[in-house]
């Protein structure tokens, strides 16, 4: 029972009746927008519908507002008033809250699982880090936000497929093999010059050590080309396995792991270029092939095949996006780091050149993450002296805190991650504050069981006994959950879920401190138990979207 939809329908019906009765002139009616007023004395909801209608109905907004009020038919309205130039303020009977709570109780764990009008088949690609080393904290933010966004959109009724693009072709994999080769030779006492574009992480040394331990000097007998090919296969398999393991431990899942190499094996890159040439968007210049990207909104044309015949990374990305749409996706959402912002225009240009609408590609940009410990910026790992890895962050603060802190800010803003706060067991730590609310709910349920108090059936509840301010505010907040999810999914705003569940936890803590459950009248006790159970459902649902656990003990 969405009270805003009920009110909106009643307002629209009232306006139509006023037009039919000749009280208002015929005209197009706008969408009814309802907001919660900033101050309670202005009612439960307010709308500017009369002002929005003034031009099409050719009438003073206050007269439109009065005509709407005169024709309103909604059992939940206690009174209405016209404010200012034509706002309508609605004061509702509390019955609507009890009816809404009854619906929430009836839906139970399914409350928050919505049905969307969107019929698009959507692909969401996130993380897609090169499998050449461990994930760093920037990847961690992308992993947390991407997986939470997939969870959110699924809860809101969208058809979403989660995908990881494995960059297992090209120079970065060649550089990986050369790096492992250099470290392997060093382990066997040889003096080598480390490759200029090699990877210097300690994980490369560990890979070489494992190869020596398993194979000894076996690979010294091979010529360098063959050895590099062996190390390319071994290192890529190892790095990809470690990457999958780390993501799984971070509650990050994918439906599809897509290999870039598969595009090369299927000659998909040259086929995509052939299509662009047929469509008249490729031309030759200085021995290279260029995409006429400026025709589709980019600031300059882009090379897709170099003068030596080797495709660019951009060419592979074009083939990959063509493949996405050929698999039947109507919308493609990419989650990229801030350093890829300049890549958006050219990718949209390529999508347009392929024959799709550029707006079918949606790119979300994640801003940077800075780590702080005890108020000081953390730049390097204590263990390795290099960038802090996602695994190291998880070891220090835990998966739940890491995921919540990564998702609690808009992706448009840089994230200052306070590792000290993330480990505190205090109300200042938002994830602890929320999880403690859930643990309190579980504690209440254990106390009721120990006291032998049975939970009443839904049809036996007298919810109208809930009259305390803390109870009513909690009910209202629960009622906001579906609409919040719809907006957050539409706006790709995972942080709204984090904000909501933090506010809900705060209202529950206030309720807990003011409203007893044991030792009160039976009807009141049962109504409060039902309210507590409903809050537990919603906290678990919201934390589940964020990929954060809901512990029963703290």
N, C-alpha and C positions, 0 to 999 in steps of 0.2 A: 504494500500500500504506500505509494509515493504521494505524500500530501501536496507536493508542488505540482505534480501532474493533475491531481484532482482539482486544485485551485485554478490552475491554468485553463483546464477544460471548462470549469464553471464560469470563469471570466469571459472566455470566448463565446460560450453559449449565451451569456447575458447580453453581450454586445450584439450578437446576431438577433436576439429577441427584440432588443431596442430598435434595431434597424427594421425588422419585420413589422413592428408596431408603429413605425413612423416617427419614433422619438429621436432617431439619428438618421442621417442621410446614408444612402448606399455608398459603400467604398471598401477597398481592400483592408483587411485586418492584419496587423503585424503579429509576429510570434509573441506570446506572453512570456515575459521574463520576470521572475520572482527572486527577490533577494531578502536575506535576513537583515533587518535594520541594525545599525551600529549600536543603538540604544533601545532597551526593552520597552520603554514607554511608547515607542512608535509601532508596537505590535510584533507579531511573530513573523510576518512576511510583508513585503511592500512591492508594488509594481509601478512602473512608469508607462503602462499600457496606454493610458488615456493621452499622454503627451505624444507617444509614438503614433497614435491613430489620428491626431489632430489634422494633419495635412490631408490624408486620404478621405477622412470623413467631413472635412471642411467645417470644423466645429471647435469651440473653445474646449481645452482639455478638461477643465473642471466640470463642464456640462456633460462631457463624455463619461467622466468618472462617476458622476451622479446617476447617469442613465445605466451604467454597469451595475452600480450598487442597488438601484431600484429593481433590477431584474435578476439579481444573484439568487441561485438556488443551490446551496451547499450546507449540509447538516452540521458541518464542523465549524462554521463561522459563528462566533459569538457576537462580534460587532465589527463595523468598518468605519473608517473616517477618511476624508479627503484632506491632504496636506499640501501646502505650498502651491505650486502652479498646476498640480493635478495628480500628484502621487496618491495611490490608494493604499492605506495601511489596513492589514487584516489582523484581527485579534481572534484567536481560535479557542474553541472549547478544548479541554484536556482530553476529551474522548478520542481525538485523533491519535494522540500518543499511545493510549492503551490499545487501540486497534492495531496500530503499527507494531507495538511490542508483541502483541499476540501473533502477528504474522511472522515476526523475526523468530519467536520461539518455535513456531510451527515449522519454519524452514530449517532450523538447527544449523548443522555444519554446512548446509548448502547456501546459507545466507551469504551473499556476495558473489555467487556464481550466476552471471547474467547472460542474457541473450542479446546479441548485437544485431542491428539492422544492416551492418556492413557485411557484404557478401564477397568481399575481396579475399583472394588467397594471397597471404602475405609471407614473404621470406625475411627473416631477421638475421643478419650476419653481424657477429661481434667477436671481439678478441683478435682472431686471425693473426696472431703474432708469429713471426718467423720462427721455425723450430730449430733455432741455432743456439739457444741458451735458455736459462730459466726465466720465468715471467717476473717482471718488475712491478712496482706498485701502480704504475700507470695502467698496465695490463689488468691489474687487480680491479681498478675502478671500472674499466670497460667490462670485465667479466661479471662483476656484481650488478652493474646497471643493466647490461644486456640481458642477463638471465632473469633479473627481476622484471624488466620490461616485458619479456616473453611471458612470464607468469601472470603479470598484470593484464596483458592483452588477452590471454587465454581466459582468465577469470571474467573479463568483460565481454566474452563471447566471440572474440576474433579467431579466425583460422590462421594460426601462426606456425611456421616451421623454423626451427633454430639451426643455424648453419655456421660451421667453421671452415674458413678457406685456408688450406694448408699450402704455404709457399714452399713447395718442395722441388722447385725447378729454378734455374737461373744462377747468377753469380754468388748469391748468398750461400747456396748449398755447396758450390765449388770452394768458396772461402772456408766453409766449415770443414770440408775434407782436408784442405791444405793446412788448416790450423791443427786438426787432430794429428795429421801426419808429422808436423813439426814437433809437437809435444811427444808423440810416440818415439821419434828418433832421439829426442832429448832424454827420455826415460831409459833408452838403451845406450846412453853415454856418448851420443854423437853430437857434434857441434853443428848447429843449423842456423840459418838466417830466418827469423820468423817472418811469414808473409806480411806484406805491407797492409793488406786489407783483412788480415786475420782477426779472429775473435780471441780476446785476451782473458776471458773469464776463467775462474778456477775450475768451473765445470768441464772445460775442455781438457785440462790436466787430468781430472778424475776419469774422463772417458778414455784418455790415452793409457792411464794406469790400469784400468779394467781390461783394455785390449792386451796389454803386456802380460797381465796376470793370466788371462785365458789362453792367449796364443803365443806368448813369448816372442821370439825374434822371427817368427814364421814369415812375416810380411817383408822382412829385409831381403828375402830371396827374390822378390818380385821387382819388376821395373816400376818406376815411380807412377806411371800412368795407371797401371793395373792396381797398384797399392792405393792410389787415391780413389779409384772406383770402389774398392772394397771398403775403405774408410768412409766414403760418402754413404754407402748403404748401411753400414754398422751405426755410424753416428746419427744419421737421420732417424733410423728405427729407435735408437735409444732416446734421443731427444723428444721424439713425438710421444713415446710411451710415458716418459716423465711428465711431459706437458699434460697429457690426458689424465694422469694420476693426480697431478696438482690441482687441476680444474675440478675433478670429481670430489676431491677433499674440500674444495671451496664451494660445494653445492652448485656447481655449474655443469649443465648437461647440454648436449647437442643432438639433434635428430639426424644431422648429416655432417660428415667430415668430407669436404670436397678437395680433391687433390689438383693442384695447378698442373702437375705433370700429366694428368689425364687429358688436359687440353692440348698439350704438345703431342701426346701419343695419338690423339684423334685428329691431329692437324687442324684443330678448331680455330687456332689463331689466324692461319692463312685463309681459312674459309670465311671467317668474319671480315677479314680485309677484302676478300673477293666480293663479298656482299656490299661493303662500303664503296668499293670501286664501281660496281654495277649501279649503285644508287647515285653515283656522281660526286661522292664526298672525299675521294682520295685523289691526290695528284702527286706527280714526281717533281722533285727539286733537289739539285745537288746530289743526285744518285740515291736519295732517300724517298720514302713514301710518306706523305703528310695527310693528316685528316683536316679537312676544311672546317675546323671547329668553330670559327667565327660566325658561320652561318647559323649556328645553334646557340649563340650567346656567350661563347668563350672569348677571352680578350685577345687570343692569338691562335694560329694554327699549331698543330702538334705532330711530331714525328711518331709514326707507328712502326715502320720498318727502317732500320738504319741503312746507311749506304753500303755496309758490309753484308746486308741481307739478314741480320739478326733482329728479331722483333724486340721492341721496347717493352718495359713493364706495363706501359699504358696499353699496348696491343693485347697483352695477356688479359688485362682487366676488361677490355672491350669484349673479348671472346667469352670471358667468365660471365659478364652481365648479359650477353646475348643468351648464354646457356641458361641463366636464371629464368629469363622470360620464356624461353623455349620449353622449360619444364612446367609452364603453366601458372607462374606467379603473376598476379595482377599488380602487386606493389612490392618493391624491394626496399628494405630499410637497412642502411649500413651505419654502424656505429664506429666512428673514426676518432683518432686522437687529434689534438689541436694542431699538430704539425701537418695534417692533411687538409687543412681548411682550403688552401689554394687549389686543391685537386677536384673540388666539387664541380666547378663550372665545366671543366673539360670532360668529366665523367657524364654529366648531364647532357653535354653536347654530343657525346658518343652515343648515348641512349637515343637521343633524337635522330641522329644520323642512321641508326640501325632500324628506324621506323616505328619506334615506340614514343610515347609522350614523356618528355623529360621529367614531368611531375610524378611519373610512376616510380622514379628513383627518389628516395627520401634519405638524406644524410644527416645524422645527428653527430654533433661535434662535442667531444669530451674535453674539458679543460684540464690543466695540469694538476698534479697532486704534490703537495709539500708535506713532509713528515716533521713533526715536532716532538721532542721529548724534554720534559721539564722546562718548557718555554724556549728551547733552543732548536734551531733548524738541524735536522739530521740529513746529512748528505751521503754518508758512506756507511757500509756495513761494518760493524765491529769485527766480524769474523773474517771477511775477505778483503776489506779495504776498498771494495767496489760498490756499485749501486745496490741498495737494499732490495732484496728479492721479495716476491709475494709470500713465499714460504717463511721467510724470516719475520715478516710482519705478522703472519698468522701465529707463529710460535710465540711472539711477544704479547699479542692482544687477543688472539682467538678468532675463529672463523666468524662467530656471530657479531662481535664488535666490529671487525673489519668490514663485513658486508653492510652492516647498518650505517657505519660512518661513511662508507663509499656512496651509499644511496640517499643519505639524508639531505644532501645539497643538490640544487639544480645543476645539471651538467654544464650549463652556461657559465657557471662561476668556478673559479679556481678553488680547490679544496685544500684547506689547511687541516691536516689530520693530526689531532692531538693524541699521541699514543699513551701519554700519561693518563689523560681522562678516560681513554678507552678501557683501561685496566682497573679503574676505580670502582669499588662497590658502594656507590653513593647515588643520591637522587640527581646529582649533576651529570652523571653518565646516562645518556638517554636510553641506550639499549638495556642497561641494568634496570633502570626505572620501569621500563615496559615489561621486561621479563619478571621483575619482582611483582608487578600487578598480577600477572598470570599465575605465578607461584602462590600468591595470596588466595586467588580464586580456588586453586587446587587444595590449599590448606583448609579453606572454608568447607569444601565438599568432603574432605576427610573428617573434619570435626562433626559434620552432620551425620556422616555414616557411623562414627563412633558413638554419637548420642542416640542412634537408632531412629533418626528423623527421616521419614520417607518423603520423596519428592512427589508433589501432587501432579496429577495429569493436567494437561493444558486446559481442558474444558472445565476444570474445577477451580481455576485461578480467578481471584477477584483483583485484577490489576488496578482497579480504580482506587485502591487503598494507598497506592504510591502517590504521596502528596508532597513529600519533602523536596526542597529546591534541588538538592544533590541528585535525587532520584529522577526528577523530571529532566534535568540537564543531561544526565546519562542516557535517558531514553531518546532525547532529541539527537544526541550525537550518534547513537546507534542507527537512527533513521537516516542520517546523512551518508552512511557508508556506500550504498549502491551508486548514488549520484556522484560521489567523490571518485569512485572507481571508473565510472563512465568518462568523466572529465579527464582524469589522470591518463587513462588509456588513449583517449582522443588526442591529448596534448603531449603524449609520450613523457609524462612527468612523474616518474617513479617517486621522486622526493615527496610528492603530495601524500602518498601512502604512509611514508615514514612520519610526516608531520601529523597526519590524522591519528595514527595509532599511539603516538606520544601524547597527544591531547586527550585521547580516550583513556589512556592509563592514568593521566592526571585527574580526570573526573572520577575515575573509579577509586583512586586513593582517597579523594575527598569524601566520596560516598562511604567508603570503608570506615573512615574516621568518625563519621557523623551518624551512621545508620546501623544499629544493631540487627543481627539476624537471630541469634540465640536469645531466648528469654523474652520474646515479644509475642503479640497476638498471632494466632495460627495463620489467619488469612494474610496478615502483613508479612509474616515470616515466609510463607510460600511464594508470595509475590516478589519479595526481595531475592529469594533463591532463584526464581526464574530469571530475574534481571541479571543476577550474577552469572548464571549459566550463559545467557545471551552475550554478555560482555566477553566471557571466555571464548566463545565461538569466534567472535569478531577479531579479538586479539590474535588468536591462532591463525585465522584466515589471512589477516594482514601481514603478520610475521612470515607466514608461508610464502606469500608473494615476494617478500624481500629476501627469502632464502635464509631466514634467521629462525632458530629453534625457539620453542615455547616451553621452557622447563617447568616441571611440577614442584621442584624444590630449589631453593637458592641458599 
